[in-house]
């Protein structure tokens, strides 16, 4: 390194020697960094290691040091993570793109084997298992068998990728959730690499194709979610372009009270940080409360960084980090290296640390109360004691929205009945729209607020032994009292790793969970990702006939509209023990702080407080978790079962695309030359959709079920796929034909161009017809008409879903004009050659009185610079207005991607020497 050659130092740890780039030595030249947030120290080390006077300059490092003066910086840097993490929903299209790049390189007369990941990539198959079978001892085996049948084409493709690409590993299905596997096994806190016989040590860093990659921040590993497109570029050696972020310090003091869980804590943290406003910022946790905060609790908080809007939620390395690494079976040499390296580099958390931050928040953990979040956003925390009232308000609002009392709706005549509460010991809530149901040999009334799904799901909480043991203990106490779950509740247990079932069995709590219907259904995301599976036919019929507003309660991180199940309008995030409790109560209108859950065998009321386990009981159960469990389950993590091993794949270096409704050769590189085409301004574009605030990537590109009468459903049926075999949008992300048709197809999306219509419809302006967004886009494409999308605030919140950008591009959308963008989706749009534009302050679709009939022209795209203002001309008949919109291409790297037509085009041209 030319600037400070003496920064390369030697570190002796035991009998091993490592080379590393010294932050203290760099500080001698650049200035004191003692109070620089530790997350930014990791970025500084990254710059120091890759300094080359081109992609990393000394001014980049100086800007990080000078950040301390104001707590912010406008400097753009290039960040190169040590590795990339993928899950299969986003990983399959990533591997499809790599395979497509190989085909494009071959077509350009170059060696396709040049397309390979340059950084280690781990892909964990975790998003495909669905809760088809539940509530019995064979549910797991049956669901795994169905998963393999449904996804065989995808898995054959991934097996091909595993043998075709270097630096690419696949964790087979039925193993766990990628973030939990990352936390318990893959993450090292300090990474090492051999070069010319020398071992280099540096911080473990990563990007992942799932927004909850941030879970690893709990282990002192800096990582966050990016779009699949950006992740592909990172694994192909391209830096992740980023502005040096603001860092919000979140000070934790005190300890959680008796009966309060890590889930309650994270929902409180999420609410506080969303109110603060941390989109695009780092959050770093500090304070003396960390000394009593278990690493599993830290990981729960870090996991939900996307829900509070931050790029990451970072916890520095300390003694608790080492304790967790010992528990999970990391090698002694690795643990010793983490301690020595972190202390030498100033990355170790010391008591009383008070770094310089851009801003700070403080939470005394003794003030946290039992909570849930919902009904459709994870930041909308509701105290347990207020849950019944919160649901009542939903019903009141629904009643006000309906002027007449008609079947399935609440109006003036039935308004009071709509919110009337007739609480009985059985948990029945009588209502004008209640439905009588017979299920098997049981008959009952299904009422508004009925919990039809109760799912212990998601890495957020299943990685945490304390809340999992609490759920098991609560199940045991409920069983002892003679309580059972209500017959209308679909119950499931889907841990993020096999270790969870090991320790539940060791504590003999698995039998108690099984007795209440929480049998193992799979190791994967399941309900949290939208793979809740079908409800019993009688329940679905009742919900439809009564237009019932029913509920799910899940220990997940996402509860967006239409995500968990299309028929379930209200979805509540809760701790695993509360999931069990609501399965017993059967209805979210029951106040669990006052109302009984049911009756014991003697007819006495049983309250939640009667069966809630004490902290001492939970701690005793957690002692069953031991290192051998982790070593056993992760000993052959990449091997898979016999079915996985039996999959035969081609050894070709270029993929031979089969006839498949799962995997298709995408059109992204069709007609691509060695040089990019000139960018043209947008002229006389039509508005494809006009959307409101907080439109999520679930709204834009749903991951869940495919409706038979949707464009994607019709396509599949035309290709011989029966609705029962549709699988999900997420599982078909390797097929652009399905995903194009699924773009903006969420059943809950609201296009303001159509009054009172919910779902993926629009108005085709030339004729005034209502039709699906896909069908309209195709008609516009036939006419050569460019398209734009108009939106409100926080456009693209949620998962790092690359198909939300890919589908937008393939529909012919040239620009998205919104009030603000969520970080990952903005980046993904640019990565697909779609320009994100931001309305000027105070200007919105509403102030402009847009109807969707307007023609939009955008000038200045051929001469862009980061953050440039462009002219948006809005024409409606004879009226014409001009708006100065800010181009949200924020960096020069992003501009280069846009000019090449997308990030993959740029990378491909660069790899063959054409860029």
N, C-alpha and C positions, 0 to 999 in steps of 0.2 A: 504494500500500500504506500502510495507516494507521499501522502500528507504527514502521517505520524507513524513512521515505520516501527517505532519502539512499542507500539500497542500490542503486537503479537507476543504473548508471554507463555510461560510454561507453568502448568499446575500439576503437582504431584498429589495423588490421592491413593493412599495405601501403596500397593506395588505398581500402580498404573500411572502413566504420564500422559497429560493432555496438553494440547496447544489451544489457546483461546485469545480472543481480541479483548484487551483489558479496558474496561470503562474507566477505572481510576487513572490509567495512563492517558486515555483520551481527554479526561477532564483537565489534566495538566496543561494541555494545549488549547482546549476549547472553553474552559471555565468550570466552576464548581457545579456538580450535579447532585449533591447530597440530598436536596429537597425536590428533585425532579420525580414526578410520580413513577412508580416502578414499571408500570405498563409502558411509559414513554422511554424508560431506560432500555427496555427490550427493543423498542424501535430504533433507538440510538445504536445499540450493538449491531442490529441488522444493517444499518447504514455503514457502520464502521467496517463490517466484514465484507461488504460488497462495494466499497468505495473504489471507483475506477476513473474518476474525472469525467465520466460520461453519464451513465445511468444514476450514479450517486456522486455528488460533489461535496466538497468540504462545507459549502454553504448550507447543504441539507442538514449536516450534523450540527453546524453552528446554530441553525434555526431551532433545532430541538433543545439545545442548551439554553438559547435565549428565550424559549417559550416561557421560562419561569418568570420573566419580567412582567408579563401581562396575562399569563394563563391562556394564551391563544396564539395562533400563528396562521398566516395565509399561505405558508409554503407548501408546495406539492412535493411529495417524496414517492419513491418507488420502493415498495415493501416486498421482499421475497420470503414467503413462508417456507419452513423446513419440509412440509408435507401437505397432502390434500386428503380430506375425508369425504366419502360419498355414501349416500344411501341409494337404494336401488331405484326409487321413483325418479330421482334426479340423476342418478348415476347411469341408468340405461341410456337416456338420451345423450349423456356425455360420451359414453362409449360409442354410441351410434355416430356422433359427430366425428370422433376420432377415426372410426372406420370409414366414414364418408370422406374425411380429409385424406386418408390413404388412397382412396379411389381417385380423388381429384389430383393428387400428386402424381399418381401413375399416369393419369390422362395427360398431364403436362410434361410427361417424359422423364420424370424424376423417380428416384428410388423410394417406394412407399414405406420401407422400413425406417426411413428418416423420421417418420411420425411416431414418436414414443414419449411417454411421460419422462421428464427429466428429474422430477422430484417423486419421492415415494407416494403412492396412491393406495389407500385402503377403501374398498367398497364393501359395505355391510348390507346384506339383503334383509331388510327389516320392515319394509312398508307394504308387503304384499299379502301377508296373512290376514284373513278376514274372519270375523266371528260368525261363521255359518252355524256351527254347533256349539251349544253351551249348556251349562247346568248339569253335566253328567261326567262320569269318569273317563269316557272315551273321546271327549270333545277335542282334546289336543291332537290325538292321533288322526282323527277324522279331518280336522281343519288342515293339518299338515299335508295329508293326502290330497285334499281338494286344492290346496295351494300349489302343489307340484303339478297337478293336472292342468290347472288354469294357466300356469306361468311357465310351462315347459319350454316354449319357444324363446321366452325372455332368458331363461336360465341357460339354455343351450348357447345363446348369444354371449352371455356373460362368461360362460366357460371358454368359449372361443377367445374372448378378450383376455382372459387370464393367461392363456398360453401364447397369444399373439403379441402382447405388449410387455415390454420390460417395465420393471418398477411398478407393477400393478398386481394387487392381491385382492382376493374376494373372500369374505366371510360368508359361508353358506347360509341358506334359510334355516330357521328354527334354532338360531344361536342367541340372538339378542338384538337390542336396539343400538344403532351405531354410536350414539353419544354415551350410552352406558358402557358399551364395549371399549370405547375410547378412554373413558374415565377409569375403568377397572383394569384395563390391560394395555391398550395401545399407547396411551400418553406416558411420557417419560419425565416431564418437567425440564430436563436438560437432554438435548439431543447430541448424538455423536456421529462422526463420519470419518471414514478412513480415506486418506489421500496420500499416495506415494509413501505408504508405510507409516504415516503420521496420523494420530487420532486427534481430530479437532472437536472441541466441545463448545456448544452454543445453546441458547434457549430453545426449548421445544416450542415451535410456533406452527400454526396451520390455518388454512381456510377450508371451509366445508360447504358442500352443496345442500345444506340444510341450515335454516336460520338458528336452530338450537345447538349448533356447533359450540356456542358460547358456554355450554355446560362444562367444558374442560377448563375454563377460566378458574373454576374452583380448585384446580390442582396447580395453580400458578402458571398455566400454559396460556399464552396469548393466542386467541383464535376467534374467528367469527364466521358467520355465514355469508357466502357470496352466491351469485347466480351460477348455474352450471356452466354458463358460457365463460364467465370470468375465472372459474376454477380450472377449466380446461386450459386457459391461457397461462395460469399460474403453474400448472403441472408441466406445461411446455416451455417453462423457463422465462415467461414474461413477468415483470414486476406487477404487483397490484398497485395501481396508481391511487394515491389517497392524499388528501390534505391532512396536515398534522392536526389531530383532533383536539377539541377542548376535552378536559378530563374533569368530571364531576366527582368530588370526594364524598362518599357516603359513610358517615361515622356511625358505627354500631357500639352501643354501650348496654350494660345490663344483661340479663338472662331471661329467657322465656319462662313464663309462669307455668305452674302445674296445669296440665290439660291443654296446653297450647302447642301446636305442631309447627314444623318447618314450613308446611303449606300455608298456614295462617300467616307466618312471617313473610313468605315470598309474595303473597297477595297484597300484604300491606306495603311492602317495598315497591311493588309494581304500581300500585295506586299512587304512591308518593312521587315516584320518578316520572310517571306519565303527566302528573300535574305540573311537575317542575319543567318538563320539556327537555328531553335528552336525545332526541333523534339525531343520529350522525355523530354522537359524542361517545367517548369512553366513560364508563363509571368504574371507579376504583374504591373498594371497600377498605376501611381502616378503622382504628379505634380499639380500645381494650376489650370490647365485647367479643372480638375475634378469638381471644384465647379460650373461650368457653363454647365456641361455635364449631361443632363437628364438621369435618370436611364434607360429609354427605349433605348437611344443611347448606353449606356454601355452594355446593354443586347445584342444589335445587334453586338457589337464588340466581346463580350464574346462568342456569339453563333458560330462565325466562327473560333474559335481556331483550329479545325481540318484542316481548309483551310490554316491557316498559320503554321500548323504542331505542335503546342504546345499541351502539355497535358491539359492545361487550360489557360484561360486568366482572371485573377482574379482582381476584384475591391473591395477594402475594404469597410466596413460599414461606412457611414457618414450620415449627415443630409438628403441628398437626398434619401438615402435608406429608412429612416423613412417616408419621404414625400410620397414615392411610396407605402409603406405599408399602409399608411393612405388612399391614393387614392383607392387602390384595396380592401379595406374593412377588413384588418386585425384588430383583436381586440385590444383595447387600452392597455390591460394588456400585450399582446404580444409585442407591439411596445415599451412599457416602459421597458420590460425585455431586448429587443435587445439593447436599448441604454445603460442601466445600465451594462449589462454583457459585452458588447463590450468595454466600457470605462474602466471598472474594470480590464479586461484582457489585455488591451493594443492592442485591435483589431480595435479600432476606428481610422479612418483617420483624422489626425490633419493637419492643414495648414503648409506647409513647411516640411512635413515628407520626409526624405531622407534615407530610409533603405539601408543596404548593399546588393548589388546585384552581381550576377556572371558577368554580363555585362549590358550595358544600351543602349537604343535608345531614340531619342527625335524627337517629331513631333510638329511643330507649326501649329495648326489647321487652321490658316488663310491661309496656303499655299495649302490646299486641293482643288482640282478642280473636276468638274463634270466628272464622270467616269462610265465605264462599265468594265466587265472582261470576257475574252473569247479568242478563241472560244471553248476551251475544258478544261481549267483549271481555277479555281477561283482566283489563284494568279497572273494571267496574266492580269494586269490592262491595260485598254486602255482609254485614255482621250476621252471624248465625241467628241472633235474637230478632233480626229484622227480616229474615227470609220470607216468612209468611206474608208480611205486609208488602214486601217488594213484589211478590207474585200477585197479590191483590191489586196493586197499582197497575201491573201489566193488564190485568183483566178489565180494570176501570178504563184505562186508556183505549183498550180495544172496544169497549162498549160505547165510548164517546165517538169513536171513529165510525160507528155504524148507526145511521139515523133511524133505522127501523129494526124491529125485532123479527128477524127472519131465521129460518132454519140454519143452524151453524154459526149464527152471529148473535152478538149481544146488543140490543137497542134500548130505547127508552123504556119499553115495557118490561124487558128482562134484565135491565142494567143492574138492578140491585141483586137479583138472583145470580148474576154473573159473578159477583164478588162475595156473595153470601157464604158464610163459613159454617158448615154443619159438621163440627169435628166430633167424631165418635172414636171409641177405642180401636175400631178396625181401620181407621184412617180413611173412611169414605167421605167424600165431599160432594154432597148432592147438588145438582145443578140442572138447569133446563136442558143442557146439551149432554148430560151424562148418558153413557151408552151401556146397555146390559150386554155382557159378554159371557160366552161359554168357551172355556179353554180346557181341553181334556175333560176331566171329570169335575171341574170347578166352574161355578158361575159367580159372577160379581159385577159390580157397577164400576165402569171406568169413567173417572171424573176429571175435570180440568185440574191441572197440576200433578196428575198421576206421573210417577217416576216410571217410565217405561224402559229406561236403560240406566243401569248402575254398573259402572265399569272401573275396575282398578287397572289403570292403563298408563302408558307414557313413561319415558325415562325420567321425567321431571321428578316423580315421586317414587317410582319403583326402584330407583337407585339408592333410596334412603331406607336403611334397615329399621330406623326408629318408627317411621310412619307405617311401614309394612307390618312390623311386629304389632303395632298398635291396632291395625285392622284385624289381625289374627286374634289378638287378645279380646277385642270387642266381640268378634264372632263367637269366641269360646264362652264368654259371659252371657251373650244373648242365647246361645244354645242351652246353657245351663238353666236359663230362666224359661226355656220352652218357646222362645220367639222363633218365628220363621219369616222369610222374606215373602212379600206379597206376590201372588201368582202372576200379576201383569208385568213384573219387573224382569227384564232381560239382564242377567248378572254375568259377569266375566272377570277373570283374572288373567292379565297378560303382562308378565314382568319383562323388564328390559335385559335380563340375563338369567341363565340357568342357576346362578348362585342363589338367587332369591328363593327358588323352590327348595334348594338344598337347606337353607337356614330355616325356612318355615317348617320343613319336615323335621329338622333337628330339634326345633322348639315344640314339635308335635301340634302345630297350629294349622297345618294343611287340612287335617280332617275337619276342623271346625269351620274353616272357610268353605270346604266342599259341602258340608252339611247345609250351608245357607245358599248354595248354588254358585259360589265363587270358585268354581273348578278352573283349572288351568285350561286356557283356550289356545295359547300360542305364545311364542317369544317374539314380540314385535309391537309395532305402534298401535295396531288395531283401531279401537274406537277414537283415539286421539287424532288420528290422521283421517278419520272418516270411514274406516273399515269396520263399522259396527255391525255390518251384516243386516239381513232382513229381520224385522220384528215378526213374531208369530202372526199368521194370516188374520186371525180373528182380531188381534190388536190393531193391525193396520186398517182393517175394514172399519173398526169402531172409530178410530181417529179420523178417518176420511169422512165417514157418515156424519159424525157430530162436529166436524171441523174443530176437533178438540185441541186446545192448547195444552200439550203435555210437556214433560220435562225429561232431560237426562241429567245425571250427576256423575261426573267422571273426574279421576285424579290426573287430568291432563293439563295442557297449557294453552289449548285453543278451543274456543267455543263459538266461532263465527257462524253467521246464519247459513244454514244448509250444509254445514260441515259434518256434524256428527251423524245426522240422519235427516233425509229430506222432510219427513213428517214431524220431526221434533222441533218445535218452534223456540223453546227456551232450554238453554244448556248451561249447566252450572259447574264450575271448577271447584273441587273440594279435596280435602285430604282423604287418603284411603279409609281411615276409620269412619269418616263422615259419609263416604260412599256406602259403606255397609249399613250405617245407621239409616240412611234414606231408603235403602232397599227394604229395611224392616218397616219403616214408617209408611212407605208407599206413595207419599204425596208431599210436594214441596210446600203445600199450604199448611202442613202441620208444623207448629212452632216447637222445635226439638228442645228448646230451653224450658218449655212449660208443659207441653202436651206429652202424653205417654206414647211410646213406640208401639205398644200392644199390651197384652196381658200375659202373666205367667200361668203356669199350669193350675194355679189355685184361683185364677180370675182376678188377681191383683194387678193394678197398673204397673208397668215397667217404664221407667224414664231413662233418658240418655245418661244422666248422671249415675244411674245404678249400674251401668255396664261399661262406663268409660274407664279404661285402664289407667293406673297411676304411673307416674314417671319411674318409680322404683320397679314396678312390674315390667315396664317396657325395657328399662336398662338391663334387667335380669335376662329377658329374652334375647336382647341384642348381643349378650355375651356368648350366645350360641354361634355367632358368625365367626368363622376362623379362616386362617390363611389357606389351609388345605382345600377348602371349597373352591377358592379362586384358582389354585394351581390345577385342580382336577378339571374344572370346566374350561379353562383356557389352555390346557396342555396341548390340545390338537384343534385349536379354534378354526383353522383353515381347512380342516379335513372334510367335514360334512358327513352325512349319513350315507348308507349304501345307494339310495336313489340318486343322490347328488353325484356320487362317485361313478355311477353307471352311465352318466350322460356322456355320449360320444360327440366329439367336435372335430371339425376340419382343422388341419394344421396349416392352412393357407395364411399367408401374411396379409392378403387383401380379402375382405369378407365377401363371400358369395351369397348375395342377398336372395333368400328363399321367398316363395309365396307365403305371406304371413300377414295376419291382421294385428300382430304385435310389433313386428320389426319391419320398417320400410326404409328404403334409401331416400333420405331427405333431399329436397331440391335446392338447399342453400348455396351449393357451389356450381349449379348449372350455369353454363356460359361464362364461368369465371376466367378471366385472362390474367396475365402476369401483372398488368397495371390496372389500377382501379378506374372505374368510369367517373367522369366529372359529376359533381352533385348539382342537381337542378333545383330551383325554387319550386315551391308548391303553388299550383295555380288551380283555382276553382274547385277545391276539394269539397266533398260533402261530409257531413257529420254522421258517423256510423252509430255513435251512442253518446248520450249526454248523462253523466253520472254525478252522484252526490259526493259527500265526504266519506272518508274512511273506506273507500272501495278497496277490498283486499285482493291479494293474488288468488284467494279461493273464489272470489266473485269472477275474476278474469279467467282463471284456468282451474276449474274445480278438480279435486282429486278423487271425489267420491263416485257414487253410482251414476250410471248412464241410463237415461230414460229411453224406453223403446221408441217413443214418438219424436225424439230429438234428432237433429241432423246426424249426430254421431251414431245414435241407435239405428237410424234408417240405413246408414252406411254399413254398419256391421251386419244387419239382417240381409242386405243386398249381397253381402259376401259370405252368406251361409252361417252366420253366427246367431244362435238363438239367444233371446234375452237372458235366459238363465245362465248363459255362459259369457255374458258381456264383461264380467269382472268390473274394473273401475277405470276411470280416466287415468288415475295415477299409474296403474299397471300397464296402460297402453301408450305411455309417453314415448315409446320407440317408434310409433306410427304417426307421422305428421298428418295423415288424412283424418284420423280420429281426433287429434288434438286441435287442428284447425276448426273442426266442427264443434269442438267443445269450448272454444274460446268465447268468453262472455256468456256461457251457457248455464251458469249457476241458477238454480231454481229460485233463489232469493234476490238476484240482482234486479235493480230498479232503473230502467232507462227512462229518463224524464221526458223523452220525446213521445212517450205513450202514457196517457193518464190512466192510473189505476191498474196498470198491467205489471205483473211481477214475473220475472224470468227472462231468458235470453232473446227477447224480441226487439224489433226496431221498426221505424217507419221508413220505407223506401220512398224517398222524397219525390223523385220524378213522377210516380204514379199515386203516391199517398197510401199505398198498401202497407198493412202490417204483416211482417214476416220475420223469420228467425234472423238473427244478426249474421249468421254464416251465409244464408241464402241471399240476403241483401248485399253482403260484401262481394259475393261472386257475380251478382248482376252489375255492380259498380265496376268490377274488374273487367267484365266483358265490354263495358262501355269506355274503358280506359280512364275512369274517374278516380283520382286519388282520394284518400280518406283521412279524417282526423277524428280523435276522440277528445271530448271535453269532460273535465272532471273538477271536483272540489278539492278539499284539503286532504292531505295524507294519502294520496293516490298510490296504491300498490303496497299497502301494509301487509304484514304477515310473512308467510314462508318465502324462502328464496327460490321461487318457482320460475325456472327459466322459460317454461312454456307460456307463461303469461306474457312474455316479451316475444317469443318465437311465433306464437299464434297471432299476436297483434300484427307482426310483420307480414306473415303469410296471408292475412286477410286484406292486405293492401294499405294498412294504416301508415302514413308517412310521419305523423306527429301526434303527440299527446299534449294537450294544453290543460294544465291543472293549476290549482292555487298553491299546492305544495306536493312533494313526492317523498315517499319512503326511500331510504338510501339504496337498498339492494335492487329494487325494481327500476329505479332511475338508471342505475348502472347497466342493468340488463337490457333496457330499451336501447341505450346507446350501443351496447354490444351486438344488437341485431339491426343496427342502422336506422332506428326510429328516434327522431329528435324529441327530447322532452322540453317543453316550453312552459314557463311559469307566468301566470297573470301578474301584472303589476299590483302592488299593495292597494287594497281597496277595490280592485276590479275583479268581478266574478261573472260566471255565467248568468247569475241572477241580476246583478246591476246592469249588465249588458242586455238583459231581457231576451236571452237566446231562446229560441223555440226548437232548434234542430233543422229548420228549413234553410238556414243560411249557407252561403258558399264562402269558403275560407281560402285565402291566399296568403302565403308566407314568403317574404322577400329577405334576402341576405344569407341564405343557407350555403351559397357557393363561396362565401367569404367570411366564414365563422372564425371566432376566437373564443376561448373559454369565458363564459359568463356574458357574452355579447348580447346586446338588445337587438331584437329583430322586429320587423314590422309585420303585424298580423292584420290583414284587411278582411273585414267582415261585411259581406254584402247580402242584403235581403231585398229583393226586388230593386226598387230605385234607391233604397237607403244604403249608405256605405259608411262604415266607421273603421278607424285604424287604432289598434292597440299596440303599445310597445311591450312585448313580452320578453322576459329574460330567458336566454338559452341556458338550460341546465346541463350543458356539457361543461364540466367544471375544470377539467385539466387538459393539458396538451396531449397526454396519452389517450384520453377519451376522444379527443378530437381526431387523432390519427385513426382510431378504430372506426369512428363514424365515416371518415372520408374513404376508408377502404370498404365500406358497406357492412362492417361488423368486425368484431374482435377476432373471430376465427379466420376470416379472410386475411386480416392483417398478419396474424401469426403464421398462417400457411405461406403467404408470400415471403415473409421474413425467413422462414425455415428453408426455403428453396432459393434465397438470395435475391428475391424480386421486390423487397421492400426495405 
